[in-house]
Each structure stands twice: as structure tokens, then as C-alpha cells.
Amino acid sequence: MTYLMFCIGLVILVVGGEFLVRGASSIARAFHLSPLLIGLTIVGFGTSAPELIVSVQAALADQPGIAIGNVIGSNIGNILLILGISAMIAPLIIPGRKLWRDLGFMLLATATIWVMLLDGQVTRVDGMILLAGLIAFLVVAFVAGQGHPPEEDHASSGPKWMPWVMTGAGLVALVIGARFLVDSATIIAREFGISEAVIGLTIVAIGTSLPELATSVIAAFRKHTEIAVGNIVGSNIFNIFGILGVTALIAPIPAEARFAAIDMWWVAASSVGLAVVAFVLGGLPRIAGALLLVAYGAYLWFIG
């Protein structure tokens, strides 16, 4: 029954994330926002909604390992696994100069949370600092990304209220799916004697990243590279500034020493690696995607 709950939770999360992304993207286009901005904010943040709900519920349920491990594991998986798969499908060619500001925010968020984890707790004050970083990113991104002409191939063909209904339905589904996922993952962890940190870093992190995977893979198939990459960069920024910020503001999060000592090295290496490759190669060719997948396999082997 526990495994059935876990599978049901994952399915509901994926469906909810799909509804949320479709609805939010339609709303964003109505305001003439650029594809990269849509990927960085509306799509990136929308696909991170499962992580937000899971981390908040885990923190309130006194499961800090899942709350933090979910975010850190998702950021590692987003770059190494999701961008790796997407680049293997189609080269993700985006010049680094188009992403320098956003990659900079991602690196800043990574450095900030690493410092906060060193003392073994993400406090409410830390949460306020993280949320301030999120607000700064949103202001800069929206100022830079407004005024983009509407895309003809994505013109709305349904009633204007439909995107709002889809967005609301997606949020409701995410809440339900997250509850199933956290409860069942905790039971599974205890049955096998696995720490909540490892469960959060792997099973829960990959599960809540399924909306990002679906979005970036579909975008890669359709050659919408700005959406594919922007989705991941925006998601990683929101995971740290938004999710851990909100979670810590609700309830301070104790952090196991392993997060700062081990896992943050992988987050930093993958983030810096993405920035370097984007600037040097002008995007992610297939060979870079293959190397990212190899690195993710090495990470799973290392923590296993």
C-alpha cells in the first residue's frame, strides 16, 4: 500500500505540474514576455511547485532531511540529469551572454545556501535573506524580459479563463500529490533503514523534478532551447531562494552536516560547470549532455 501511495503521488505531481505549466505559460504569453523569461520564471517556478510543497510539508512534519535533501538533490538532478537528457535529444544552443545574468543569480544562490548550511541550520533570518534574493531576481528578470512580441504559433485558441482554471487545478493536484509523496517516502526510508537525507536527495528529488524533466525534454524535441535551459536555471534559483526561503520562514530547518560537507560540492560543481560550458561552447552540445549523465551516475554511485 505504501508503494502504491508513492506511485499515486508521483502521477498526481506530474499531472499537476503539467496543468500548472500550461496554464501559467499561457498567462505569461498574454503579457508579451520573452520565451527565456517564461522559462526562467513562470515555467521554472511552476515546475518547482512540487519541491516547494514537499519541502514545506516535510519541514512541518519534522522531516528536515527530506526538506533540504529534496532541494539540493533537485538542483543536482536538474543540471546533470535533465539537461543531460535534453542535450542528448537536441543540442541546447544558447550563447552564454544571453544567460550571464541568470547563471550569475544561480551561482549566487548556490554560494548563499552553502554558507547558511555550514552552521547546521537554515534559520528564519536566513529565510528572509533568501526571499530577498528571489525578489531581486524577479525584478531584474521582468524588467529585462518585457516587451517581447507575442508568438503566433502559441496563440490562444480557447476561452481566456481556461489558463487560470488550469493553473488553479495544477496547484491543487500538487498539494495532494506532495502529501502522498512525503508520507510514503518517509515510511519507505524507515523500512529499509535509509536516512531521510538520502531519500530526499534521490527518490523525492527525482520525483518532484519530473515536471522539469517533462518540460525540458518536450522543449528540446520542439527545438525551444530557451525554454529548456531557462526552465532549469529558473527552477534552481527558485529552489534555493524561494523554496528554502519560504520553508525556513515557516519553520527553521536543521541541516545534517553531510549537506554542506558532501552534497553542496556537487551542486556547486554542476552549477559552475554549466556556466563555463554555456560561455565556452555557446550552449550544451550532445557530448556535454552525455558527460552530464555520466556525472549524475557517478553522484548516485557516490552517495549510494
C-alpha positions as CSV (number, residue, x, y, z in Angstrom):
1,M,0.0,0.0,0.0
2,T,2.9,2.4,0.8
3,Y,4.4,1.9,-2.6
4,L,1.0,2.4,-4.3
5,M,0.7,5.7,-2.4
6,F,4.2,6.7,-3.6
7,C,3.3,5.9,-7.2
8,I,0.0,7.7,-7.0
9,G,1.7,10.7,-5.5
10,L,4.2,10.9,-8.4
11,V,1.5,10.6,-11.0
12,I,-0.6,13.4,-9.4
13,L,2.5,15.6,-9.2
14,V,3.3,15.1,-12.9
15,V,-0.3,15.8,-13.9
16,G,-0.5,18.8,-11.6
17,G,2.8,20.2,-12.9
18,E,1.7,19.8,-16.5
19,F,-1.5,21.7,-15.8
20,L,0.3,24.4,-13.9
21,V,3.0,24.9,-16.6
22,R,0.5,25.0,-19.5
23,G,-1.8,27.5,-17.7
24,A,1.0,29.7,-16.4
25,S,2.7,29.8,-19.7
26,S,-0.5,30.9,-21.5
27,I,-0.9,33.7,-18.9
28,A,2.7,34.8,-19.3
29,R,2.4,35.0,-23.1
30,A,-0.7,37.2,-22.8
31,F,1.6,39.7,-21.2
32,H,4.1,39.6,-24.0
33,L,7.0,38.1,-22.1
34,S,10.0,36.6,-23.8
35,P,10.4,32.7,-24.1
36,L,13.6,32.8,-22.0
37,L,11.8,34.8,-19.3
38,I,8.9,32.4,-19.4
39,G,11.3,29.5,-18.9
40,L,13.2,31.3,-16.1
41,T,10.2,32.4,-14.2
42,I,6.7,31.1,-15.0
43,V,7.8,27.6,-16.2
44,G,10.8,27.3,-14.0
45,F,8.9,28.3,-10.8
46,G,5.8,26.4,-11.8
47,T,7.7,23.1,-12.3
48,S,9.3,23.8,-8.9
49,A,6.0,23.9,-7.1
50,P,6.2,20.2,-6.1
51,E,9.5,20.8,-4.5
52,L,8.0,23.8,-2.6
53,I,5.1,21.9,-1.3
54,V,7.1,18.8,-0.4
55,S,9.8,20.8,1.4
56,V,7.3,22.8,3.4
57,Q,5.2,19.8,4.4
58,A,8.4,17.8,5.3
59,A,9.6,20.7,7.5
60,L,6.3,20.9,9.3
61,A,6.3,17.1,9.7
62,D,9.7,17.4,11.4
63,Q,11.5,15.7,8.4
64,P,14.3,18.2,7.8
65,G,16.4,15.7,5.8
66,I,13.7,15.4,3.2
67,A,13.1,19.2,3.2
68,I,16.7,20.1,2.4
69,G,17.7,17.0,0.5
70,N,14.8,17.5,-1.8
71,V,16.0,20.9,-2.9
72,I,19.7,20.0,-3.1
73,G,19.0,16.7,-4.9
74,S,16.7,18.5,-7.3
75,N,19.3,21.1,-8.2
76,I,21.9,18.4,-8.9
77,G,19.4,16.4,-10.9
78,N,18.1,19.4,-12.9
79,I,21.5,20.1,-14.3
80,L,23.2,16.7,-14.6
81,L,20.1,14.5,-15.4
82,I,17.5,16.7,-17.0
83,L,19.8,19.0,-19.1
84,G,21.9,15.9,-19.9
85,I,18.9,14.1,-21.3
86,S,17.6,17.2,-23.1
87,A,21.0,17.9,-24.7
88,M,21.2,14.3,-25.9
89,I,17.8,14.8,-27.7
90,A,18.8,18.1,-29.3
91,P,21.8,20.4,-28.7
92,L,20.8,23.2,-26.4
93,I,22.5,26.2,-28.2
94,I,22.1,29.4,-26.1
95,P,25.0,31.9,-26.1
96,G,26.3,32.5,-22.6
97,R,25.8,36.2,-23.0
98,K,22.1,35.6,-23.0
99,L,22.2,33.8,-19.7
100,W,25.0,35.6,-17.9
101,R,22.7,37.4,-15.5
102,D,20.6,34.3,-14.7
103,L,23.6,32.0,-14.4
104,G,25.1,34.6,-12.0
105,F,22.0,34.5,-9.8
106,M,22.1,30.7,-9.8
107,L,25.7,30.7,-8.7
108,L,24.9,33.4,-6.0
109,A,22.0,31.3,-4.7
110,T,24.3,28.2,-4.5
111,A,27.0,30.1,-2.6
112,T,24.5,31.7,-0.3
113,I,22.8,28.5,0.8
114,W,26.2,26.7,1.2
115,V,27.3,29.3,3.7
116,M,24.0,29.0,5.6
117,L,24.3,25.3,5.8
118,L,27.7,25.5,7.5
119,D,26.2,26.2,10.9
120,G,23.8,23.3,10.7
121,Q,20.5,25.2,10.4
122,V,18.6,27.4,8.0
123,T,17.1,30.0,10.3
124,R,14.1,32.4,9.8
125,V,16.6,35.2,9.2
126,D,18.3,33.1,6.6
127,G,14.8,32.5,5.1
128,M,14.3,36.3,4.8
129,I,17.6,36.8,3.1
130,L,16.8,34.0,0.6
131,L,13.4,35.5,-0.2
132,A,15.1,38.9,-0.7
133,G,17.3,37.3,-3.3
134,L,14.3,35.9,-5.0
135,I,12.6,39.3,-5.2
136,A,15.8,40.8,-6.6
137,F,16.0,38.2,-9.3
138,L,12.3,38.6,-10.3
139,V,12.6,42.4,-10.6
140,V,15.7,42.2,-12.7
141,A,14.3,39.4,-14.9
142,F,11.0,41.0,-15.6
143,V,12.5,44.4,-16.3
144,A,14.8,42.8,-18.8
145,G,12.3,40.5,-20.4
146,Q,9.2,42.6,-21.1
147,G,8.0,43.8,-24.4
148,H,8.5,40.6,-26.4
149,P,6.1,40.3,-29.3
150,P,3.5,37.5,-29.0
151,E,4.3,34.2,-30.7
152,E,1.9,33.3,-33.4
153,D,2.3,29.5,-33.1
154,H,1.3,29.8,-29.4
155,A,-1.8,32.0,-29.9
156,S,-4.6,31.2,-27.6
157,S,-7.4,29.2,-29.2
158,G,-9.6,28.7,-26.1
159,P,-11.5,30.9,-23.6
160,K,-9.4,33.4,-21.7
161,W,-10.4,31.9,-18.4
162,M,-9.1,28.4,-19.2
163,P,-5.4,29.1,-18.3
164,W,-6.4,30.4,-14.9
165,V,-8.5,27.2,-14.3
166,M,-5.6,25.0,-15.4
167,T,-3.2,26.8,-13.1
168,G,-5.5,26.5,-10.1
169,A,-6.2,22.8,-10.8
170,G,-2.5,22.2,-11.1
171,L,-1.8,23.8,-7.7
172,V,-4.5,21.6,-6.1
173,A,-3.1,18.5,-7.6
174,L,0.4,19.4,-6.5
175,V,-0.7,19.8,-2.9
176,I,-2.4,16.3,-2.9
177,G,0.4,14.6,-4.7
178,A,3.1,16.1,-2.4
179,R,1.2,14.8,0.7
180,F,1.2,11.3,-0.7
181,L,4.8,11.5,-1.7
182,V,6.2,12.8,1.6
183,D,4.2,10.3,3.7
184,S,5.1,7.2,1.7
185,A,8.8,8.2,1.2
186,T,9.2,8.5,4.9
187,I,7.7,5.1,5.6
188,I,9.9,3.5,2.8
189,A,13.0,5.1,4.3
190,R,12.3,3.7,7.7
191,E,11.6,0.2,6.4
192,F,14.9,0.0,4.6
193,G,16.9,1.9,7.3
194,I,17.8,4.6,4.8
195,S,18.3,8.1,6.1
196,E,15.8,10.8,5.2
197,A,18.6,12.8,3.7
198,V,19.4,10.2,1.1
199,I,15.7,9.6,0.3
200,G,15.3,13.4,-0.1
201,L,18.4,13.6,-2.3
202,T,17.3,10.8,-4.6
203,I,13.8,9.4,-4.7
204,V,11.9,12.5,-3.6
205,A,14.2,14.9,-5.5
206,I,13.8,13.0,-8.8
207,G,10.1,12.6,-8.2
208,T,9.4,16.2,-7.7
209,S,11.7,17.1,-10.7
210,L,9.5,15.1,-13.1
211,P,7.7,18.3,-14.3
212,E,11.0,19.9,-15.1
213,L,12.1,16.7,-16.9
214,A,8.9,16.6,-19.0
215,T,9.0,20.3,-19.8
216,S,12.7,20.4,-20.8
217,V,12.5,17.2,-22.9
218,I,9.4,18.4,-24.8
219,A,11.1,21.8,-25.3
220,A,14.2,20.1,-26.6
221,F,12.1,18.0,-29.1
222,R,10.5,21.2,-30.3
223,K,13.8,23.0,-30.5
224,H,12.7,25.6,-27.9
225,T,16.1,25.6,-26.3
226,E,15.5,28.9,-24.4
227,I,12.6,27.2,-22.6
228,A,14.5,24.0,-21.9
229,V,17.5,25.7,-20.4
230,G,15.6,28.6,-18.8
231,N,13.3,26.1,-17.1
232,I,16.3,24.5,-15.3
233,V,18.1,27.7,-14.4
234,G,15.0,29.4,-13.1
235,S,14.0,26.2,-11.2
236,N,17.4,26.0,-9.5
237,I,17.2,29.7,-8.5
238,F,13.7,29.2,-7.1
239,N,14.6,26.0,-5.3
240,I,17.1,27.8,-3.2
241,F,15.8,31.4,-2.9
242,G,12.1,30.6,-2.9
243,I,11.6,27.1,-1.5
244,L,14.2,27.1,1.3
245,G,13.4,30.7,1.9
246,V,9.6,30.0,2.4
247,T,10.3,26.8,4.3
248,A,12.8,28.4,6.7
249,L,10.4,31.3,7.3
250,I,7.7,28.9,8.3
251,A,9.9,26.7,10.4
252,P,13.7,26.8,10.9
253,I,15.3,23.8,9.3
254,P,18.0,21.7,11.0
255,A,20.6,20.6,8.5
256,E,22.7,17.4,8.6
257,A,26.5,18.1,8.3
258,R,26.6,15.9,5.1
259,F,24.8,18.6,3.1
260,A,27.5,21.2,3.4
261,A,30.4,18.7,3.5
262,I,29.4,16.5,0.6
263,D,26.3,17.3,-1.5
264,M,26.9,21.1,-1.9
265,W,30.2,20.3,-3.6
266,W,28.1,18.5,-6.3
267,V,25.6,21.4,-6.5
268,A,28.5,23.9,-6.9
269,A,30.4,21.8,-9.4
270,S,27.4,21.2,-11.6
271,S,26.4,24.9,-11.5
272,V,29.8,26.2,-12.3
273,G,30.2,23.6,-15.0
274,L,27.0,24.6,-16.7
275,A,28.1,28.3,-16.6
276,V,31.5,27.5,-18.0
277,V,30.2,25.3,-20.8
278,A,27.5,27.9,-21.7
279,F,30.1,30.6,-22.2
280,V,32.8,28.5,-23.8
281,L,30.7,26.4,-26.2
282,G,27.7,28.7,-26.5
283,G,25.3,26.1,-25.1
284,L,25.2,22.3,-24.4
285,P,26.1,20.1,-27.4
286,R,25.3,16.3,-27.3
287,I,28.8,15.4,-26.0
288,A,28.2,17.8,-23.0
289,G,24.8,16.1,-22.4
290,A,26.5,12.7,-22.3
291,L,29.1,13.9,-19.8
292,L,26.4,15.4,-17.6
293,L,24.6,12.0,-17.5
294,V,27.8,10.2,-16.6
295,A,28.4,12.7,-13.8
296,Y,24.9,12.1,-12.4
297,G,25.5,8.4,-12.5
298,A,28.7,9.0,-10.5
299,Y,26.9,11.1,-8.0
300,L,24.2,8.4,-7.4
301,W,27.0,5.8,-7.0
302,F,28.9,8.0,-4.6
303,I,26.0,8.7,-2.2
304,G,24.8,5.1,-2.5
